[in-house]
Amino acid sequence: MRMAVDTRTLLPIAEQAVTISGEIVRTKLPGTVTVKGDRDMATEVDYAVEQAVREFLAVETPEIGFLGEEDGGSRIGEGLMWALDPVDGTANFLHGIPLCGISLGLVDKDMPALGVIELPFLSSRYTAAIGDGAKANGTRIHVTDTGDLDAAIVAIGDYAVGTDAAAKNRPRFALTHELAARVQRVRMFGSAAVDLAWVAEGKIDANIMLSNNPWDTAAGVLIAREAGATVVDMDGSPHTMNSEATIAASPNILADLVELIAEAQKAARLNAGIAE
């Protein structure tokens, strides 16, 4: 059953949760590294942030579910749910690269309704509530008006690791190849929170991730949308938390990007010997 609530009233609570998180990330060393899979890891800070936020939100909003990257929780579709990535860009954080962030979104059914992203080492906070616009450090932000791919800077998500990485990376390599031939520059920042926040702020023109985990994307998708970006699935349909991929872009280049992604998918299938 959909909860009748003005999500804007929850924004101060989300910001307070992220403030608590940012203090932990800035002041604690990564500590012991837990291996979750092939080249996939979590630090003590990941777990400390998730525990602190889970406990804080359980007191402040006990009626709302919670899903964290490290310890799980509620499922998509169970009504209102917080979705947290405690350190988005753990590999960057572990190596002292400042491109990492805390990403806290509020999901209603399968759509994000509120988002806060903190980039603690860049002193940047991005916020949005549905229908209320997006801000960076309290100032309104908007996507670029770039209209040509050859003038666009496009960020892409990390290459896959773990089970079936080779198969999963074929379309990613093909996408990189197509983008390199068409856009001004391709960038890989290693954090979905950074990618989506920077689309919203107009630092980059688009972001393409051939994946979609709620903790990675909930906050950033809402912030990007509220800043004027169009966010879609791989086939160009509106993005939800159940989408296969996450493409956020200035509306002026979206159609060309979707076409380019389709070309890359086709190339990847041909290279793998898969008939059309």
N, C-alpha and C positions, 0 to 999 in steps of 0.2 A: 504493500500500500504506500503510495507516494505521500511523503510528509509535507504538510503545508508549512513552509518556513521560508523567510526571506534570508537567503544565503549571505547577503551583505552583513547581516548582524553577526555572522560567524567569522567574518574576516579578522576582527581584532583578536579572536581566540587563536586562529590559525597563525597570525603574525607572532603572537606570544610564544606559541609552540616552536616556531622557526627561530625566534630569538634565543630560546633555550638551546636549541640545536646548534646554532652558530657559535655560541660560546664554547660548547663542547668541542666542536671541530677546530676552532682557532686555538684552543689552549691545551689540547691533549695530543700526544704523539700517537701514531697509528697503533702501536702496541703489537700484540700477537696477531699474526695473520692466519685466518682459517681458510683452508682450501675447500671451495665448494664444488669444483670440477676442473676440467682442463683449462688452465690459465684464467680461472674465475675464482675470485677471492673476496673475503670480507675482513675488515680490521676490527680491533676492539672498539674503535670509535663508531663504526657502523652500528654495532650492537648497542653501544651506550646511548647513541642518539635515538635509535628506535625504541629502546626501553623507556627513555625519558619522555619522549613524545607520546607513546602509548599510554603511559601512566597519567600524564597531564591531561590528555584528551578524554580519558576514561572518567576523570573527575569533572571536567568542564562540559563535556557532551556525552554523557553515558548512554544516551539513546541512539547514538550514531555508531555504526560499525567501523572497523579499522582493519586495513590491510597494509602490512609492511613487507618490504622486499626480503628481509632476512628471516622473520619468524612467521610470516603468513598472517592469516586472520580471516576476515569476512570475504565473501565472494561477490563478484560483479553481478548485479541484478537483485541484490538483497535490500534495495532501498538506498538511503543515504549512507555513504561510506567514505571515511578518510583513506587516502592512498599516499603512502610515504616512501620515498627513497631517501634513506638517512644520509648517505653520501653518494650522490650521483657522479660517477667518475672516480671510483675507488682506486683504479690503477694510477690515475693522475695524482690523487691525494697521497698514495703510498710513495710515489716518486718525487713528491715536493712540487708538482706542477699545479699552479693555482687554478686551473680550469676544472673546478668541481663545485657541486652545490647541494643544498638541501632542497628537496622538491616535495611539497605537501599540497595535495589536491583534494577537493571534495567532489565525490561522484554521486550523481543522482540517477539511479538505475544504471544506464551504460553511457551517460554523458557527464562531462565535468561541469561543475557549477561554480567553482571557486578555486583559486590557485595562488600559492605563494612560493616563490623561488628565491633562495638566498645564495649568493656567490660570496662566501665569507672572506675569501682572500682577495677579492676585488671590490669589497665594500659596496656591493650592489644588491638591492632587493627589488623584486618584481612582484606586483600584486594585481589581482583582478577578481571581480565578482561578476557573474553573468548579467549582461545588460548595463554594466556600470563602467565600461572602459578599462584600460590597463595603464599601470603606472610603473615607473622605475624611480625608486627613492622619492616617491611622492609626486613626481612630475609625469604628466600624460605622455604616452608614447604611441607611435604609429609606425606601421610597416612602410617600406620604401614604395615608390611608385615606378620602379624599374619596369620597363616594358619589353626589353629584349634580352634573350638569354646570353648573348655575347657581352652584355654589360653586367651580368649577374654574378655574385659570389654565392655559391651553393655549398652548404655543409652536408656531409653524409655521415651516417652512423657507423660505428665500429664494424669491422669484419667479424664474422662469426668464429667462435671457438667451441670446443667440445664435440659432442656427438654430431655426426653428419656435417661437420664444418666445411668440408670440401664441397659438398653438394649445395649447402646454403650460401657459400661464397661465390659460386658461379654467377648468379644474377648480380651480386654486389660488384664483382670485378667487371662484368659487362656494363653495369651502370657507371662505374668510374670511367671506363673507356669512352662511353657515349658523352658523358659530361665534360671530360677533358677536351673533347673535340668541339664542344659547343659553347661552354660558358666561359666567363672571364677567368675565374679561378675556382678550384675545388678545395674545400677545407674539411679536415676531420679533427674535431676538438675533443672527442672522447667523452662527451657528456650530453645527454639528451636535454638536460635542464639548460645548459649553456646554449645549445643549438636553438631551442625554441624561444628562449628569452631574447636571444640576439636577433631572431627573425622579428619578434615583436618590437624590438627597439630600433630596427632598421640598420643594424650593424651588418647583417647579411640579408640576402634577398630570399633565400629559401633553405629549407632543410628537408632531407630525405632519409628516413630510417625504414629499412625493410624489416621492421619489427614493431611491436606495440605492447609493452607491459604497462599496466595501469600506474604503477609506482613511478615509472620513467616519464610518462606522458601526460597524466591527468592535469597537473598544474600548468605545464607548459603549453598544452593545447588550448586551454581556456585563456591563458594570458595572450597567446598569439592571436586567437580569434578576436578577443576584445580589443586588440591593437589593429585590427583590420585585415589580418591574414585570412586566407582561405585554407582550411585544413581538411584533407581528404585521405581516403584509402588509396591503394595502388591503382584501382580502376577509375578513380575520380569521384567515387561516391562519398557522401559526407562521412567524416571520421567519427567513430565511436570507440569506446574502450574495447570492443570486440573486433575491431578492424585488424587486418593482416599487417598493414604498414602504416606509417605516419608521414604524410607529406604536408608541410606547411610552407606557404609561399605568398608573396605579393600577388594579388589577384591577376595582375596584368601578365604574368608569366606562367600561371598555373597550367593552362591548357597545353602550352608547349612542353612543360615539364612532364605532364602525364603522358603525352605522346612519346617523349624521349624515354620514359621508363618502360613503356610498352615495347619500344624498339629494343631496349636492353634485355627485357625478358625474353623476347623472341630470339635474340642473338645467343643468350645463355642456353636456351633449349636446343638450338641448332648445334652449338658447340658440344652439348652433352649427347647429341645423337637422338634427341627426342623429336619425333615427327609432329608436325602441326596438326 
